[in-house]
């Protein structure tokens, strides 16, 4: 039972097997009682005319006989009933009844009853008009601006408008292009008739135009008669709504503002009186009838729309305000006032169910019956539970759509990287100008325990690395079968990668009983590439621009043990210096302290430190793990090289700005080139050619500029790719140094990586700078915030390219400062909890007397020290 039902105030069933339609219901004070209480007038296709005066009925009671004021058989089908000032000499209300071939106007009156049967009502025929054509519907109003009376307009089935000035027939006009009759309404503001033609167009005809048009008592079809006829009937305005209309209603609740409402088969339209659309509502149901009934807010109109799902919806313009359920499908709906109860909804169904209702809720009075209390038999319950669990297990075994998840996967993929480089390099299309570019073989094996349909393998490595073939497609794999492919990885572009890792992804389909075509599944694995793929041993360099020191809690290990693939075994166990030269030409030097537990990595480029430092820590961890040493740890207590890091950010951002400028210039030159082309084409098509006036020279110059700009933009794009690769390597290095400095957990390192490395590729639409700035700002205002005022600040929801990098660099510096003062990374927003765990005091910079003397860069360099302060180091004179 629906909670939002129409509350029944009064209802009755009319006759037996009678039919009713849209025009068969009318609500008005038809007997001119002066009390303001409406009566309900209903006519049926069997010719019965009934007038009701509803009174409230208690639930379970029947309708009182005195509620029916009048019932009369008129012997002809009643198409429509209306109440208006239809009799001359009086402004009283009279009842107009439209039959197929007759229009009758009645006066309804009642006499005071002297007995218990109550008042008696009767109707008196005032006048009638016999129609020459079969009627369809009618409308009424003060046509032509008459005062104190209503005129009637009847539309015939063949498209003729017959106008009656009360007791006399005025004239008739045929609608142009008529095929089928539609709903008809009259607008008193514009003094025009509005209908919807069979062309699915809303049409408006002025009354004055109808009056002065040619008399159309007989349809004239011959061409001669059309030429000899007088003024044509012209439409005032037309609006195509693209569907047939069910009803039209013209209302004017506000002074001087009238609206035309049209109910279509799938849409609800509200038009201005000049035909412009005020608004429209697409309906997701099939409507049956409607009525605009009031204006509760300035500029809006409330409307009732009933549908074939027995629902009545209340709209304020296009906003649904209420929905209520009706007991039947109404074909007509009205709003009436009964016994000081205003706004009663009167509905009539096609089989004669007449109901007066109001909106509200109908609470459910159902109460669950009490359960008989009995003792619980636990043995029976356990037996029943076991039986049900057995049924569930059997059902899940035989009727599952998805395959069951097992500990051992159906399809596994493994990648084995060769320990040695290829004897014959497989590098193709490499941009590196150095000698032979090495390659390494990767063997990928796919093993299947079940039938795997349409397996395909994709091998992904991060640019500038590349593979000889990255896509493989196989036939269906049988159970306990395998496939193996061999490929090579090499360095294609002339820059160092930020990661020496790759991924193998296998997509396949697993058939099930309910899905024989198979459901898609994915298996993947990762593999690591050797460092010697991108660098080779070289002579160590004592001087370098960038140096960093890694502290350990164990004695230093000989490089012969850690890097056997880079150190000649003949050097013995005392080798503590190792040089690396990348294929791109840059060099990096690795030193192990002889007197302390420290390692130094140094290079002329900041980004070149990353891969060597990562490889050093990784090999140290593997070595001590094999030695069953569980307390090995690496720390960093030096200075975070933020200034050098910021220089890489500025370089990358400068190239982004250049790319934006190149794009703008290319757009301007392309517009200029097309404009010159149009001018030249116009000159060439002219029959009398005019001088070119050096347009060909201008076209050639513009073409050369476009080509030059395109080449410059392409070169800038390549530079920006290399700058982004360097920036990612430096970012990885900064993340690792911060994690060693603050001894961050794996979860906190993951937050750092997500913050500073959010993009795999850099584009003009979404760049690294604005993405990282938004992420760092979020952390500063949540887990790293100092006060609730910072937490209350809102972040911009739209990312756009910044004008410069000053804000980003300031936020990164503040980010490191907050971490140095005890802040902890978390996805929560409770900064007080995070600030509770404060780190011990900052450590001083480590002495480097046992290592090579630090080379000081000329000029002043800003560094971020371990105590969170920005320090200045000036060069010695």
C-alpha positions in Angstrom: 0.0 0.0 0.0 1.4 3.3 -1.0 1.9 5.9 1.7 1.2 8.8 -0.7 -2.4 8.1 -1.7 -5.1 10.6 -2.6 -7.2 10.9 0.5 -10.8 10.1 -0.4 -13.2 12.9 0.6 -16.2 11.9 -1.5 -16.7 9.4 -4.4 -19.3 7.6 -6.4 -19.8 5.3 -9.4 -21.9 6.8 -12.2 -24.4 4.5 -14.0 -23.6 1.1 -15.5 -21.4 0.6 -18.6 -21.4 4.3 -19.4 -18.4 6.0 -21.1 -16.9 9.4 -20.3 -14.2 11.5 -21.8 -12.2 14.7 -21.2 -15.1 17.2 -21.8 -17.7 15.4 -19.7 -16.7 17.0 -16.4 -17.3 20.6 -15.3 -17.1 22.3 -11.9 -19.0 25.5 -11.2 -21.8 27.2 -9.1 -24.2 26.3 -11.9 -27.4 27.1 -9.8 -26.2 30.6 -9.0 -26.6 30.0 -5.2 -24.1 32.7 -4.4 -22.5 30.7 -1.6 -19.3 30.1 -3.6 -19.8 26.4 -3.3 -19.2 24.5 -6.5 -21.3 21.8 -8.0 -20.0 18.9 -10.1 -21.6 18.5 -13.6 -21.1 15.3 -15.4 -22.3 14.2 -18.8 -22.0 10.8 -20.4 -21.9 9.4 -23.9 -25.3 7.7 -23.1 -26.9 11.1 -22.7 -27.2 11.2 -18.9 -26.6 14.6 -17.3 -25.9 14.6 -13.6 -25.3 17.4 -11.1 -23.8 16.7 -7.7 -23.4 18.7 -4.5 -20.7 16.6 -2.6 -20.7 16.3 1.2 -18.0 14.7 3.3 -18.5 10.9 3.8 -17.1 9.0 6.7 -15.1 5.9 5.9 -17.4 2.9 5.2 -20.5 5.1 4.6 -22.3 5.3 1.3 -23.0 8.5 -0.6 -26.2 10.2 0.5 -29.0 10.4 -2.0 -29.3 14.2 -1.5 -25.8 14.6 -2.9 -27.3 14.0 -6.4 -29.1 17.3 -7.2 -30.2 16.3 -10.7 -30.1 13.4 -13.1 -31.8 13.7 -16.5 -31.6 11.7 -19.8 -31.1 14.0 -22.8 -31.3 11.1 -25.3 -28.2 12.2 -27.2 -24.6 11.6 -26.4 -23.1 14.5 -24.4 -19.6 15.5 -25.8 -18.9 18.4 -23.5 -20.4 20.5 -20.7 -19.5 24.1 -19.8 -20.8 26.8 -17.5 -20.8 30.4 -18.4 -22.8 33.6 -19.1 -24.5 32.2 -22.2 -27.9 34.0 -22.0 -28.4 37.6 -23.0 -30.0 40.0 -20.6 -28.5 38.3 -17.5 -25.1 37.7 -16.1 -26.2 34.5 -14.4 -24.4 31.2 -15.0 -26.0 28.8 -17.4 -25.1 25.3 -18.5 -24.1 24.6 -22.2 -24.4 21.0 -23.3 -22.8 20.0 -26.6 -24.2 17.0 -28.5 -23.1 15.6 -31.8 -25.5 17.8 -33.9 -27.0 20.2 -31.3 -25.9 22.8 -28.8 -28.3 23.3 -25.8 -28.2 26.0 -23.1 -30.0 25.3 -19.8 -30.8 27.2 -16.7 -30.4 25.2 -13.5 -32.6 26.2 -10.6 -33.7 24.7 -7.3 -36.8 25.2 -5.2 -36.9 25.0 -1.4 -38.3 21.7 -0.2 -41.0 21.5 2.4 -40.6 17.8 3.2 -37.7 15.7 4.3 -36.6 14.9 0.8 -34.9 18.3 0.6 -34.6 20.8 -2.2 -35.7 20.0 -5.8 -33.7 20.9 -8.9 -34.7 21.2 -12.5 -33.3 22.4 -15.7 -35.0 24.7 -18.2 -34.0 24.9 -21.9 -33.2 28.5 -22.7 -32.3 28.0 -26.4 -30.7 25.5 -28.7 -28.8 25.4 -32.0 -29.1 22.6 -34.5 -25.7 22.1 -36.1 -25.2 21.4 -39.8 -21.9 19.6 -39.1 -20.8 17.0 -36.5 -19.3 18.7 -33.5 -16.0 17.7 -31.8 -15.5 20.2 -29.0 -16.2 23.8 -27.9 -14.8 26.7 -26.0 -16.2 29.9 -24.8 -15.2 33.4 -23.7 -15.8 37.2 -24.2 -14.9 37.0 -27.9 -14.1 40.4 -29.4 -13.8 42.0 -25.9 -17.6 41.9 -25.1 -18.5 42.7 -21.5 -20.7 40.7 -19.2 -21.4 37.7 -21.5 -19.7 34.7 -23.1 -19.8 33.6 -26.7 -19.4 30.0 -27.8 -17.1 28.5 -30.5 -17.7 25.0 -31.7 -15.1 23.0 -33.7 -16.6 20.5 -36.1 -15.1 17.2 -37.2 -14.2 18.6 -40.6 -12.4 21.6 -39.3 -15.0 24.4 -39.2 -15.2 26.9 -36.4 -18.9 27.8 -35.7 -19.3 30.9 -33.6 -22.6 31.7 -31.7 -23.4 35.0 -30.1 -25.6 33.4 -27.5 -29.1 32.9 -29.1 -27.9 33.7 -32.6 -25.5 32.1 -35.0 -22.7 34.5 -36.0 -20.5 32.9 -38.7 -18.4 29.9 -39.5 -14.8 29.6 -40.8 -12.8 26.7 -42.0 -9.3 26.2 -40.6 -6.6 26.1 -43.4 -4.9 22.8 -44.1 -7.2 20.9 -41.7 -7.1 17.1 -41.5 -8.1 16.1 -37.9 -9.6 18.1 -35.0 -7.5 18.9 -32.0 -8.0 20.5 -28.6 -9.4 24.1 -28.7 -9.0 27.0 -26.2 -9.6 30.7 -26.1 -7.2 33.4 -24.8 -9.0 36.5 -23.6 -5.8 38.5 -23.4 -5.0 38.2 -27.1 -8.6 37.6 -28.2 -7.5 34.5 -30.2 -8.3 30.8 -30.5 -5.5 28.3 -30.0 -5.6 24.7 -31.3 -3.2 22.0 -32.3 -3.4 20.8 -35.9 -2.7 17.4 -37.3 0.7 18.7 -38.4 1.6 18.7 -34.6 1.7 22.5 -34.6 0.2 24.9 -32.0 -1.7 27.5 -34.1 -3.3 30.7 -33.0 -6.1 32.6 -34.9 -7.2 36.1 -34.0 -11.0 36.5 -33.5 -10.9 39.7 -35.6 -9.2 37.7 -38.5 -11.9 35.1 -38.2 -14.6 37.7 -38.3 -13.4 39.5 -41.3 -12.4 36.4 -43.3 -14.6 35.0 -46.1 -17.8 33.3 -45.0 -17.3 29.6 -45.0 -20.8 28.1 -44.7 -20.0 25.8 -47.6 -16.5 24.5 -48.3 -15.3 25.9 -51.6 -12.9 23.7 -53.5 -12.7 24.9 -57.0 -9.9 27.2 -58.0 -12.3 29.8 -59.5 -14.1 30.0 -56.1 -10.8 30.5 -54.3 -9.9 33.3 -56.7 -13.3 35.0 -56.2 -13.2 34.7 -52.4 -12.5 37.5 -50.1 -9.9 37.9 -47.3 -8.0 34.7 -46.5 -7.9 33.2 -43.0 -4.3 33.7 -41.8 -2.7 32.2 -38.7 -1.4 34.6 -36.0 1.5 32.4 -34.9 2.7 28.7 -35.2 4.8 26.6 -32.9 5.9 23.1 -33.9 5.9 20.8 -30.8 6.6 17.5 -32.7 3.8 15.5 -31.1 0.0 15.3 -30.8 -1.6 17.3 -28.0 -4.1 15.9 -25.5 -5.4 19.2 -24.1 -4.8 23.0 -24.1 -5.5 25.4 -21.3 -5.1 29.2 -21.1 -4.7 30.7 -17.6 -3.9 34.1 -16.2 -3.3 34.0 -12.4 -1.2 37.1 -12.4 -2.4 40.5 -13.6 -1.4 41.1 -17.2 0.4 37.7 -17.6 -1.2 34.8 -19.4 0.2 31.4 -20.3 -0.8 28.8 -22.8 -0.3 25.2 -21.4 -0.2 22.4 -23.9 -0.1 18.7 -22.7 1.5 16.5 -25.3 1.9 12.8 -25.4 5.4 12.9 -23.9 6.1 16.6 -23.1 4.4 19.4 -21.2 4.7 22.9 -22.7 4.1 26.3 -21.2 4.0 29.1 -23.9 3.7 32.8 -23.8 0.7 34.4 -25.4 2.8 35.2 -28.5 3.8 31.6 -29.0 7.3 31.6 -27.4 8.1 28.8 -25.0 8.4 29.7 -21.4 9.4 26.2 -20.3 8.8 22.6 -21.2 9.0 19.4 -19.2 9.9 16.0 -20.6 7.6 13.4 -19.0 8.8 9.9 -18.3 5.2 8.6 -18.3 2.1 8.6 -20.5 -0.2 11.5 -19.3 -4.0 11.4 -19.4 -5.2 14.8 -18.4 -4.0 18.0 -16.6 -5.1 21.4 -15.2 -3.2 24.5 -14.1 -4.9 25.5 -10.9 -3.1 28.3 -9.0 0.0 30.4 -8.6 1.5 30.1 -5.1 4.7 32.0 -5.9 5.3 35.0 -8.0 6.2 34.0 -11.6 5.3 30.3 -11.1 2.2 28.2 -11.8 1.2 25.0 -10.2 -0.2 22.2 -12.4 -1.8 18.8 -11.8 -0.9 16.1 -14.4 -2.5 12.6 -14.2 -1.0 9.6 -16.0 -2.0 6.1 -17.1 -0.1 4.7 -14.1 -2.9 6.0 -11.7 -0.6 8.7 -10.4 -1.3 12.4 -10.0 1.7 14.7 -10.0 1.8 18.2 -8.7 4.3 20.5 -10.5 5.5 24.0 -9.8 6.6 25.0 -13.3 8.9 22.0 -14.1 9.6 21.0 -10.5 7.8 18.0 -9.1 6.4 19.0 -5.7 4.1 16.0 -4.8 3.0 12.7 -6.3 -0.1 10.8 -5.1 -1.8 7.6 -6.1 -5.3 7.5 -7.5 -7.7 4.5 -7.5 -8.3 4.8 -11.3 -7.0 6.4 -14.4 -8.6 9.9 -14.7 -9.7 11.3 -18.1 -10.5 14.7 -16.6 -9.4 16.6 -13.5 -10.7 19.8 -12.0 -10.2 21.8 -8.8 -13.2 22.9 -6.8 -14.3 24.5 -3.5 -16.8 22.6 -1.3 -18.2 23.7 2.1 -15.2 26.0 3.0 -12.8 23.3 1.8 -10.8 24.9 -0.9 -8.7 23.0 -3.5 -10.6 19.7 -3.6 -9.3 17.6 -6.6 -12.2 16.2 -8.7 -11.3 13.3 -11.0 -13.4 11.3 -13.5 -12.4 8.1 -15.1 -13.6 6.7 -18.4 -15.9 4.1 -16.7 -17.6 6.7 -14.4 -15.6 6.7 -11.2 -16.1 10.2 -9.8 -13.9 11.1 -6.9 -13.3 14.2 -4.8 -10.0 13.9 -2.9 -7.2 15.9 -1.3 -3.5 15.4 -0.9 -2.0 13.8 2.1 -0.5 10.6 3.5 -2.3 7.4 4.4 -0.3 5.7 7.2 -0.3 2.0 7.4 -2.2 0.6 10.4 -0.9 -2.9 10.0 0.6 -4.5 13.1 2.5 -7.7 13.0 0.7 -10.4 15.0 2.4 -11.7 18.1 4.4 -14.8 17.7 3.6 -17.7 19.9 6.4 -18.2 22.3 7.8 -21.7 22.4 10.9 -23.3 23.7 13.9 -23.4 21.4 15.2 -26.8 20.3 18.8 -26.2 19.6 19.4 -29.7 18.2 16.8 -29.2 15.5 18.2 -25.7 14.8 21.7 -27.1 14.3 20.5 -29.8 12.0 18.5 -27.4 10.0 21.5 -25.0 9.8 23.7 -27.8 8.5 21.2 -28.7 5.9 20.9 -25.2 4.7 24.7 -24.7 4.6 24.9 -27.9 2.5 22.3 -26.6 0.0 24.2 -23.2 -0.2 27.5 -25.0 -0.9 26.0 -27.1 -3.6 24.3 -24.0 -5.2 27.5 -22.0 -5.2 29.4 -24.9 -6.8 27.0 -25.4 -9.8 25.3 -22.0 -10.3 28.0 -19.4 -10.0 28.5 -16.9 -12.8 32.0 -15.9 -11.9 34.7 -18.6 -11.4 35.6 -19.2 -7.8 38.7 -17.4 -6.4 41.4 -19.9 -5.6 44.7 -19.7 -3.8 46.5 -20.7 -7.0 45.6 -18.5 -10.0 44.2 -20.0 -13.2 46.8 -18.2 -15.4 50.2 -17.1 -14.1 52.7 -14.9 -16.0 56.4 -14.8 -15.1 59.2 -12.7 -16.5 62.9 -13.8 -16.4 65.5 -11.2 -17.1 68.8 -12.4 -18.5 71.8 -11.8 -16.1 74.0 -10.8 -19.1 73.5 -8.3 -21.9 72.9 -9.6 -25.4 76.0 -10.5 -27.3 74.4 -8.9 -30.4 72.4 -5.8 -29.5 68.8 -5.9 -30.5 68.4 -2.1 -30.2 66.4 -0.6 -33.1 65.8 3.0 -33.9 67.8 4.3 -31.0 68.5 8.0 -30.9 71.7 7.6 -28.8 74.8 8.8 -30.7 77.2 6.8 -28.6 78.6 3.4 -29.6 76.6 0.2 -29.6 73.5 0.5 -27.4 73.2 -2.6 -25.3 70.0 -4.7 -24.9 68.9 -7.3 -22.4 66.7 -10.3 -23.1 63.5 -10.8 -21.1 61.8 -14.3 -21.3 58.1 -14.1 -20.5 56.2 -17.4 -19.7 52.4 -17.8 -19.5 51.2 -20.9 -17.7 47.5 -21.9 -17.6 45.8 -24.4 -15.3 42.4 -24.1 -17.1 41.2 -23.3 -20.6 42.1 -19.7 -21.3 40.4 -18.1 -24.3 42.0 -15.4 -26.5 45.1 -14.6 -24.3 47.1 -11.6 -25.2 50.3 -10.3 -23.7 51.4 -6.6 -23.3 54.9 -5.7 -22.1 55.3 -2.1 -20.8 58.5 -0.3 -19.9 58.8 3.4 -19.0 60.1 5.7 -21.7 62.9 6.3 -22.8 63.2 2.6 -22.5 61.7 0.5 -25.3 61.1 -3.2 -26.2 61.5 -4.9 -29.6 57.9 -6.1 -29.5 55.3 -5.1 -26.9 52.1 -6.9 -28.1 51.6 -10.7 -28.4 48.4 -12.6 -29.3 48.1 -16.4 -28.7 45.6 -19.1 -29.5 43.4 -20.6 -26.8 45.5 -22.2 -24.0 44.5 -25.7 -23.0 44.7 -26.8 -19.4 48.3 -27.3 -18.0 49.8 -25.7 -21.1 52.2 -22.7 -21.4 53.4 -20.2 -23.9 56.9 -18.5 -24.0 58.0 -15.3 -25.7 61.4 -13.7 -25.9 62.0 -10.0 -26.3 64.7 -7.4 -25.7 64.7 -4.1 -23.8 67.0 -1.2 -24.7 67.4 2.5 -24.3 65.8 4.3 -27.3 65.9 8.0 -26.5 68.9 10.1 -25.4 68.0 10.5 -21.7 68.2 8.4 -18.6 65.0 6.7 -17.4 63.7 7.3 -13.9 62.7 3.6 -13.3 64.4 0.4 -14.4 61.2 -1.7 -14.2 58.7 -3.2 -16.5 55.3 -4.9 -16.4 53.8 -7.9 -18.2 50.0 -7.9 -18.4 48.0 -10.9 -19.8 44.3 -10.5 -20.6 42.2 -13.6 -21.2 38.7 -15.1 -20.9 37.6 -17.9 -18.6 34.4 -19.7 -19.7 31.8 -20.7 -17.0 28.6 -22.7 -17.1 26.4 -19.6 -17.3 28.8 -17.7 -19.5 30.3 -20.0 -22.2 31.9 -17.0 -24.1 34.1 -16.4 -21.1 34.5 -13.6 -18.6 37.6 -11.3 -18.9 40.4 -11.8 -16.4 43.9 -10.2 -16.1 47.2 -11.5 -14.7 50.4 -9.4 -14.4 53.9 -9.5 -13.1 56.7 -7.0 -12.7 60.4 -7.4 -13.6 63.5 -5.3 -12.9 66.1 -4.4 -15.5 69.9 -4.4 -14.7 71.7 -1.1 -14.1 74.3 -2.0 -16.8 71.6 -1.7 -19.4 72.0 2.1 -19.3 75.5 2.6 -18.0 78.9 0.9 -17.9 82.1 1.1 -15.7 84.2 4.2 -16.1 87.0 6.1 -14.4 85.9 7.7 -11.1 85.8 11.5 -10.9 87.0 13.2 -7.8 85.2 16.6 -8.4 81.5 16.9 -8.8 78.8 19.5 -8.4 76.3 17.4 -6.4 77.2 15.1 -3.5 75.2 13.2 -1.0 76.1 10.8 1.8 74.2 7.7 3.0 74.8 6.5 6.6 74.5 2.9 7.6 74.8 0.9 10.8 77.1 -1.7 9.4 80.7 -1.6 8.2 81.2 -0.7 4.5 81.1 -3.6 2.0 83.7 -3.9 -0.8 82.4 -2.9 -4.2 83.8 -6.2 -5.5 81.1 -7.9 -3.5 78.3 -5.4 -4.1 79.0 -4.6 -7.8 80.7 -7.7 -9.3 79.3 -6.8 -12.7 81.0 -3.4 -12.6 84.3 -4.1 -10.7 87.2 -6.1 -12.0 87.9 -8.9 -9.5 91.6 -8.3 -9.9 91.3 -5.1 -7.9 90.8 -7.2 -4.7 88.6 -6.5 -1.7 90.0 -3.0 -1.2 88.1 -1.4 -4.1 86.2 1.5 -2.4 85.7 3.8 -5.4 83.5 3.0 -8.4 82.7 5.1 -11.5 79.6 4.8 -13.7 79.1 6.4 -17.1 75.6 6.6 -18.6 74.9 6.0 -22.3 73.9 9.7 -22.4 77.5 10.7 -21.5 77.1 11.9 -17.9 79.1 10.3 -15.1 78.5 9.3 -11.5 81.0 8.3 -8.8 80.4 6.0 -5.8 82.7 6.1 -2.8 82.8 4.0 0.4 84.4 5.4 3.5 87.4 3.6 4.9 87.0 4.8 8.5 83.2 5.2 8.9 80.0 3.5 7.9 79.1 5.8 5.1 78.8 5.9 1.3 79.0 9.0 -0.9 77.4 9.4 -4.3 78.5 12.3 -6.5 77.8 13.6 -10.0 77.6 16.7 -12.0 73.9 16.3 -12.6 71.4 15.9 -9.7 69.2 13.5 -11.5 72.1 11.1 -12.2 72.4 10.4 -8.5 69.1 8.6 -8.3 69.6 5.3 -10.0 73.0 4.7 -8.5 71.8 5.6 -5.0 68.8 3.3 -5.4 70.9 0.4 -6.7 73.4 0.9 -3.8 70.7 0.7 -1.1 69.0 -2.2 -2.9 72.2 -4.3 -3.1 73.1 -3.5 0.5 69.7 -4.7 1.7 70.0 -8.0 -0.4 73.5 -8.6 1.0 72.6 -8.2 4.6 69.5 -10.2 4.2 71.6 -13.1 2.9 73.8 -12.6 6.0 70.6 -13.0 8.2 71.1 -9.5 9.5 67.7 -8.0 10.4 68.7 -4.7 11.9 70.4 -3.2 8.9 69.3 0.4 8.2 70.2 3.3 6.0 69.8 7.0 7.1 70.4 10.4 5.6 71.3 13.3 7.7 72.7 15.7 5.2 70.9 18.6 3.4 68.0 18.0 1.1 69.1 19.7 -2.2 65.9 21.7 -2.8 67.6 24.5 -4.6 69.0 22.2 -7.3 65.7 20.5 -7.4 63.9 23.8 -8.0 66.2 24.5 -10.9 64.9 21.4 -12.7 61.3 22.4 -11.9 62.0 25.9 -13.4 63.5 24.3 -16.5 60.6 22.0 -17.1 58.1 24.8 -16.5 59.9 27.1 -18.9 59.6 24.5 -21.6 55.9 24.2 -20.9 55.5 27.9 -21.3 57.5 27.7 -24.6 55.1 25.0 -25.8 52.1 27.2 -25.0 53.6 30.1 -26.9 54.5 27.9 -29.9 50.9 26.7 -30.0 49.6 30.2 -29.9 51.9 31.4 -32.7 51.1 28.3 -34.8 47.4 29.1 -34.4 47.9 32.7 -35.5 50.0 31.7 -38.5 47.6 29.0 -39.5 44.7 31.6 -39.5 46.8 34.0 -41.5 47.7 31.2 -44.0 44.1 30.2 -44.5 43.1 33.9 -45.0 45.7 34.3 -47.7 44.6 31.1 -49.4 41.0 32.4 -49.5 42.1 35.6 -51.1 44.1 33.8 -53.7 41.3 31.4 -54.5 39.0 34.4 -55.0 41.5 36.0 -57.4 42.0 32.7 -59.3 38.2 32.1 -59.7 37.5 35.7 -61.0 36.8 35.8 -64.7 38.7 39.1 -65.0 41.8 38.3 -62.9 43.2 41.2 -60.9 46.9 41.5 -59.9 48.0 39.3 -57.1 49.6 42.2 -55.2 52.3 40.0 -53.8 49.8 37.6 -52.2 51.9 34.6 -53.5 55.0 36.0 -51.8 53.1 36.5 -48.6 51.7 32.9 -48.8 55.1 31.5 -49.3 56.6 33.5 -46.4 53.7 32.4 -44.1 54.2 28.8 -45.1 57.9 29.0 -44.2 57.0 30.5 -40.8 54.5 27.7 -40.1 57.1 25.0 -41.0 59.7 26.8 -38.8 57.4 27.1 -35.9 56.3 23.5 -36.2 60.0 22.4 -36.2 60.7 24.5 -33.2 57.6 23.2 -31.4 58.7 19.6 -32.1 62.2 20.3 -30.8 60.7 21.9 -27.7 58.5 18.9 -27.2 61.5 16.6 -27.2 63.4 18.9 -24.8 60.3 18.9 -22.5 60.2 15.1 -22.5 63.9 14.9 -21.5 63.3 17.6 -18.8 60.4 15.7 -17.4 62.4 12.5 -17.3 65.2 14.4 -15.4 62.5 15.9 -13.1 61.1 12.5 -12.3 64.5 11.1 -11.5 65.3 14.0 -9.2 61.8 13.6 -7.6 62.5 10.0 -6.8 65.8 11.0 -5.3 64.2 13.7 -3.1 61.5 11.2 -1.9 64.1 8.6 -1.0 66.2 11.2 0.9 63.2 12.5 2.8 62.2 8.9 3.7 65.7 8.1 5.0 65.9 11.5 6.8 62.6 11.2 8.6 62.6 7.3 8.8 59.2 7.1 7.1 57.2 3.9 7.0 56.1 2.2 3.7 52.6 3.8 3.9 54.1 7.3 4.4 56.5 6.7 1.5 53.5 5.7 -0.7 51.8 9.0 0.2 55.0 10.9 -0.7 55.2 9.1 -4.1 51.5 9.8 -4.8 52.0 13.4 -4.0 55.2 14.1 -6.0 54.8 11.6 -8.8 51.1 11.8 -9.8 51.5 11.6 -13.5 53.1 9.0 -15.8 53.1 11.5 -18.7 53.1 15.3 -18.8 50.7 17.2 -21.0 49.7 20.8 -21.6 46.2 20.2 -20.3 47.4 18.6 -17.0 50.9 19.2 -16.0 53.2 18.2 -13.2 53.4 21.6 -11.5 49.7 22.2 -10.9 49.0 18.6 -9.9 51.9 18.5 -7.3 51.0 21.9 -6.0 47.4 20.8 -5.3 48.6 17.6 -3.6 51.2 19.4 -1.4 48.7 22.1 -0.5 46.2 19.4 0.6 48.7 17.8 2.9 49.7 21.2 4.3 46.1 21.9 5.1 45.2 18.5 6.6 47.8 16.2 8.3 50.6 18.8 8.3 48.4 21.8 9.3 49.3 23.8 12.4 45.9 25.1 13.3 42.2 24.6 12.6 42.3 27.9 10.6 44.5 26.2 8.0 42.2 23.2 7.9 39.3 25.4 7.1 40.9 26.8 4.0 39.3 25.4 0.8 41.3 24.2 -2.1 40.5 25.0 -5.8 38.5 22.3 -7.5 40.0 23.1 -10.9 43.6 22.6 -11.9 45.1 25.1 -14.3 48.6 25.9 -15.4 50.1 28.4 -13.0 51.8 31.7 -14.1 55.1 30.7 -12.3 56.5 28.2 -9.9 57.0 30.5 -6.9 54.0 29.1 -5.0 55.0 25.5 -5.7 58.5 26.0 -4.5 57.3 27.8 -1.4 54.9 24.9 -0.6 57.5 22.3 -1.1 59.9 24.2 1.3 57.1 24.5 3.8 56.3 20.8 3.4 59.9 19.8 4.3 59.8 22.3 7.2 56.7 20.8 8.6 58.2 17.3 8.3 61.4 18.5 10.1 59.3 19.8 13.0 57.6 16.5 13.6 54.7 16.4 11.1 53.7 12.9 10.0 52.1 12.0 6.7 48.6 10.6 6.9 45.4 10.7 4.8 43.4 11.8 7.9 42.7 15.4 8.8 43.4 15.3 12.5 46.5 17.4 12.7 46.6 17.4 16.5 47.1 13.6 16.6 49.7 13.8 13.9 51.7 16.6 15.7 51.7 14.6 18.9 54.5 12.4 17.7 57.3 14.9 17.5 60.7 13.9 16.2 63.8 14.5 18.3 65.9 17.6 17.7 67.5 18.0 14.3 70.9 16.5 13.7 73.8 18.5 12.6 75.5 18.1 9.2 77.9 15.1 9.3 81.6 15.8 9.2 83.3 14.7 6.0 86.9 14.7 7.0 87.4 11.0 6.1 85.9 11.6 2.6 86.9 13.8 -0.2 86.7 17.5 0.7 83.3 18.9 -0.4 83.5 21.0 -3.5 81.8 24.3 -3.0 79.8 25.7 -5.9 80.7 29.3 -6.7 78.1 31.7 -5.5 75.4 31.3 -2.8 73.5 28.0 -2.8 70.4 27.4 -0.6 70.2 24.0 1.0 67.6 22.4 3.3 69.4 21.1 6.4 68.3 18.3 8.7 67.0 20.8 11.3 64.5 22.2 8.9 66.3 25.6 8.4 67.3 27.2 5.1 71.0 27.8 5.2 73.3 29.8 2.9 76.7 28.6 1.9 79.0 31.2 0.3 82.0 30.4 -1.7 85.4 31.1 -0.2 87.4 34.0 -1.7 
